[in-house]
């Protein structure tokens, strides 16, 4: 429920306005005169202020300035007599949202109030989206334990400040759009739009209209003019996902856009200048499509100014557990302690081939969190497919083709020794993930700090582990 501050030095006006706005569902606080309103602005929060201009000793213009100091995002509507429109215009220059002349029409006033609140909500949502874009897609939030992903982050740092076209290679689910958004969020275009289109998801006529726009009557169903993504992304970034699926006819038009920095809407004879950075992505090697005459060579060279490759998750196992804990943290409500995983789950996740890459891993962890009964994720709550794959791998990976000495009872490790070894490895992985912070590691493992110290191998004077059993 929006909270509205009404300010006027005439009780009858306050009464009428208050009744009208309360009937529309608003919470109304009435202030008789500027002095009362000044005190309220300094002590309480409001979504909108509706104030008369002519008041004494504190007038509406003084309140407008105070409102902008105390609540910069709060819209202000000024009430003015018909003969004082010039003063109202001055108020607009000082930042008022709008003004309504007395005697006012009820419908006009209510519409203006709703417009002001809608505008305020839009600004708030836009600020929240920008804040999310600026934090979620910062390099610090890209998990990069492996050399391959560290190289990707280094490439992002280098190319983001430029306007060079980037072509991202990677299998489905590796995070190509995440990298594209990170480039945008690290660039000078970060305050403008990031718009994406999946070239494989739309039929040719729809894709052309989506990218370049159309004019009224260009085709059946084109009942009005429509700007395309290149126009809408002015000053920002357009992300062309699955570029390899783009029809050849549209490839030629895209090439012209990249060369001329102009776009022509479907059905139009006029060119419109555009300013949008292009980032493209593909899960198919464009070089292969070139050989099959399915992709234009000239467009390929225009797009691949900066090629960037994201390796599949199976080729960078160092990222698996850090990604797991990253997802656990992201999916945990603010203020709550993130779940952790058991050593058995860690072993299963590290041994899985992840054909769906990071997307499959994220879904697996969300599935496990949904069915977990406590703060530790155990094997039975993992997706059935991953459990079955682990069970199928276990016998063959443990003994198939193993050296004969491993099967020798005299030389086999005891189960206790084997579990100690695995526990040490897991502890070291968690410590690496926390940057050596033992308190964070203990919290992640759901054990006390004293227990963690007891389980860690002691170090001798040289700083090397003594090898004391856990």
N, C-alpha and C positions, 0 to 999 in steps of 0.2 A: 504494500500500500504506500503510494507516494505521499510524502510529508510536505505540506505547502505552508509557507509563512505569508500571511496577509497583513499588509501595512497600510493604514489610512488614519487620518485624524477625524474622520466622520464615523461615528458609531453605526449609523444607518447603512453606510456602504459596506462596512465590515460584516454586518449582520446578513445583508443580501448575498454578498460574495461567499461568505461562510456556508450559508444554506445551500447555495448552488453547488459548490464544490463537494460538500459532504454528501449531497444526493448522488454525485458521480462516483462516490467511493473513496475520495481522498481524505487523508487525515489533515485537518486544518488547525493551525495555531494563529490566532488573531492578535495583532499588536496595535494598540491605539496610540499612534504617534511614532515618530522616528526614534525617540529615546528608548522606548520599550523594545523596539525592533533591534536597536544597536546592542542592547544587553543580550537579547535572544541569539543574535548572530554570533556573539562571542562565546556563548555557552552551549549551544545546541546545534544539531545537524539537520539540514533541510534539503529536500530534493528540488525545490523551486521557491522563488520569492516573487510575489505579486505586490508591487508597491506604488502608491500614489507619488507623483513628483512634487506637487506643491504642499509642503508641510513645514512647520516651524516648531522648535528652532532647528531641528535636523531634517533636511529635506530629502527627497528621493534620490537625488544625485549623490549626496553624501553617503546614503545607505548603499547605493550601487558600488561606489568605490570600496566601501568597507566589505561588502559581500565578496568582491573579487579578491580582496586580501585574505579574508577568512576562509572562503569556500570557492576557489577559482573555477571549479567545474560546475558549480550550481548556476543554472540559467535564471535570468531575472526578466520579468515582464513589467513594464512601466504603464501606469494609468495616468492619462493626461486629459485636460479639458480640450475641447475642439480647437480653441484659439491658441493653444500652446504646443502645436505640432513641432515647431522649430526646436523647442526644448527636448521633445521626445527624440528627435533625430540626433541631437547632441548626445543623448543617452545611448543611442545605438552605436555611435562612434566610440563611446567609452566601454562598450562591451555588453550592453543589454541585448537580450535575445529578440525582443519585439516590444511594441507598445500597442495599447488599446485606448481609443478615445472615449471619453464620457460625453453623453450617456452611451453606454456600451450595449451591444446586442448580445443576448445570452449565448446564442450559438457561436458567434464570433469569438467571444471570450473563452468558451469551453474548447473550441478547436485550437486556439492559440496555446492554451495551457497544455493540451495533449501533445501538440507539436513540440513544445519546449521540452516536455518530459521524454518524448521519443528521441529527440536530438541528444539529450543528456545520456540516455541509455545507450544510444549508438556510439557516442564518444567513449563511454565506459567500456563497452564490449570491444571496441577497436583497440583501446589501450591495453585491455587484458590479452587480446590476441597478439599484439606486438610484444608484450612482456613474455608470453609463452614462447613466441618465436625467438625472442632474444635470449631465452634461457635454455629451452629444450634443445635448440639446434646449435648451441655454442659447441666449439671443439671440445671443451672440457667434458661434455656429456656424450661424446662419441667414445665407445669402449675401444681402446687401441692398445692392447697388451702385445699383440703380435707385430713383428717388423712390417708385415704387409699393410696392416691398418695404420701403423705409425707413419708409413710412407704416404698413405692416403691423406692423413691429417696434415702432413707437411705440404702436400700438393694443394689442399684447400687453402692453407695460409698464403701460398704463393699466388694462386689464381684469383682468389676472392677480390682483391683490390682492383683488378683489371676488368675490362668489359669483354674479354676474349670468350669465344664460344667454347663450351666444354662438352665433350662426348664421354659419357660414363658407361663402361662395360661392366656387366655382372649378371650372374644367374638370378632368376626370380627369387625374391626374398632376401637378397644380400644387403638391401638398404640403399638402393640407388637414389630414391627420392629424399631420403634422410640426408645423404651427402649433398644433393642439389640444394636442399633448404639450408644446410650449413654454409654452403658457398654464398647463398643469398644473404643469410643473416650476418655474415662476416664482411659483406661488401658495403659500398656507399649507397646501394639501392635498398638497404634493409628496411627503410621506413616506407617503401612503396610496396606494391602488390607482388605476391608470388602466386602465379596461376599455373595450373598443371592440366594437361590433357593426355589421355591414354590413346595413342594412335591406333591401337589394336581393338579398341572397344567400340568405335563408331564406324558406321558405313561411310563410304566415300563422300556422298553429298552432305551428310551431317558433319563430318570431320572438316570439310572445306568451310562450311558455314560457321562452325565453332571457332575455327582458327582465324578466318579472315572477315567474318560477318557477312551480312547480306542487306539488300535494300528491299523495300516493300514491293511485292509482286514478282520477285526474282524467280520464285518457284511456287508450286502449290503449297499453301500453308504459310507463306511468308506474308503475314498480314501487317507487318510493320518493319521499320528499319531496325537492324540489330548490329551492334558493334562486336567484332571478334575479339579473341583473346589478346592478339597483338596490340590492338587499340586500348583494350581495358587494362593491359599491363604496362601502360605508359610510365616510363621511369623506373619500372621494376624488372621482374624476371619472369620468363615463360619457360616452363619445363615440358618438353616433348618426350613423354615416356613411350617406350617400344617404338622408336622411330623407324626401325627396320620393317614394320608392318604398314608404313605409310604407302598408299597407292602411288604409282609413278606419275600420274597426272598431277597430283597435289605436290609431289616432290619438286616439279618444275616451278610451281608457283611459290613454294617455300624458298627455293633458290633465289628467285627474284626479290623476295622480301629481304633476304639476308644481304643481297648485293646492293639493292637500291635504298634500303631502309624505308620502304613505302609498302603499303598494302592496298589492295583494291577489293572492295566488297563484292560478293557474288551479285551479278546483275547491274553493277555500276560501271561507269566509264571514268570515274574520278579516282585519283590516287590520294591516299592519306599518309602523311609522314608518321613514322612510329619510332619510339625509343624504348626498346625492350631487349634485355640481354637474353640470349638463348642458351639453355642447357638441355642437351638431349641425352637419352639413355637407351640402351638396348641390351637384350639378353642373347642376341644373335650376332655373330661376327659379321660386320658389314662387308668385310673383304670377301667373305663367301657369297654374299648377296650380289656383290659386284660381278663376280665370275658368272653368276647365273642370270645376269642382266635384270635383276630385280631391284637394283638401287643405282641411282645416278652417281657417276664417278665425281662430277663437278660438285654435287651437293655433299658427297662424302668428305671431300677436302675442305669444304666450307665449314662443316660441322666439327671435324676432328682437329681443330686448331690446337686444343689441349686435350689429349686422350687421358683418361683416368680409369684404372681398373680396380674393381673390388673383388678380391679373391673369395671363393666359396668358403663357408665355415669349416668344412672338413679339412681344408688346407691350412687353417690357422687355429689349431686346437687350444692355443694359449688364451684365446678370447672366450672360450666357452664358459668357464666358471665365472669370470668377471661379468660376462653378459647376464648370466643367471642372477647374480646378486644385484646387478643394475635393474633388471626387470622386477625383482622382489621389492627393491626400494621404491621403484616408480609406482607399483601397484598397491603399496601399503598406504593407508590413509595418513594424513599429517598427524604427527604426535604419537603414532603407534610404532611399535618396534617391528622391523621387518622380519619375516620368517627366515629360517636358515635351512640347509639341506643336510641330510645324513651322508656319511662317507660312502654308503652303498649307492645313493642317488648320484653323488658326484662321479663315481666310477662309471655308472651307466650312461650319464650324460656325456662324459668325455669319450666314451667308446662308440657312441652313436654317430652315424655318418651324416646326418642332418641334410637329406636331399632337399628339404624346403628352406634350408639356411636359417638365418636369424629369425625370419617370420615363424618358422616351425618351432624354433626354440622358445620364442615368446609365447606362442600359443600353448606349448607344453607346460610352461611354468604357470601360466594363468589357469590351466586345467588343474594342475596339482594344487594350487592355492585354493581353488574352489572346494576341493574335496579333502584337504588336509584337516585333521582334527585338532592339531596343536600347532606350535610355532616351528616345528621341525618337519620338513617334507621328507616322506619315506617312500620307498619304491612302489608300494601298492597304490599310491594316489597319482602316479604318473600315467599318461595316456597308454591304453592297452597296446597300441602298436609299438611304442618305444620299449615297453616291458618285454613284449614278445621277441623283439629284435635282440634285446640284451640276453634273453634266455637262449636264443638260438646261437648267439656268438660265444656264450660262456664256455661250453664244452670244447669247441674247436679252438678257441683262442687260448684256452688254458693248456691243453695237452696235445692237440693235433700238430704233428711235426715237431714236438718238443724234443730237445736233446735227451738221450737216454739217461744221462746222469740225474735229470730232474725227476725221473720216474723211479730212481733208486731210493728205496726207503731210508738207506743209511745217509743219503746226502740231501734228502728233501727237508725244507724248512718245516718247523712245527706250525700249526695253525696260529698259535699265539704270536710267534715271531713274524709270520706273514702279516697278521693284522697290525702289529706294531709298526712294521715298515710302511704299510699303507696309511696308517694314522699319521706318521711323521710327514709323509708326502702331502697329505691333505692339510695338515697344520701349516706347512710351509707355503702351500698355495694360498691359503687364507691370509697369512702374514704378508705375502707378496701383494695380494689384492688390497690390503689395508695400508700398504706402504710401510710395513714394520710396526705399526701402532698396535701394541699388544692389547690395550684396553678395547679397541674396536674389534680386534680379532676375537677376543673372549666373548664380547657381546654377540658377534655374528655366530659364534659356535654354541652360544647359550650355555656357557660354562663360566665358572668364576675365574678371576685373574690368577688366583693362587693355583687353581687346577691347571691352567694353561702353562704357567711357569714350571709346574711339576712335570708336565708332559713334554716340555721342550728339552732337547738335549743340552746338557751343560756345556760351557765353553772352558777350555783350559786357558792358561796365561797368554798363549799366542793368539787367542781369539778363535781358534778352531774348535768345532764340536768334539766333545770328549767321547761321544759314542755311547754314553750311559743309556741303558734301556729305558723305555717310557714306563 
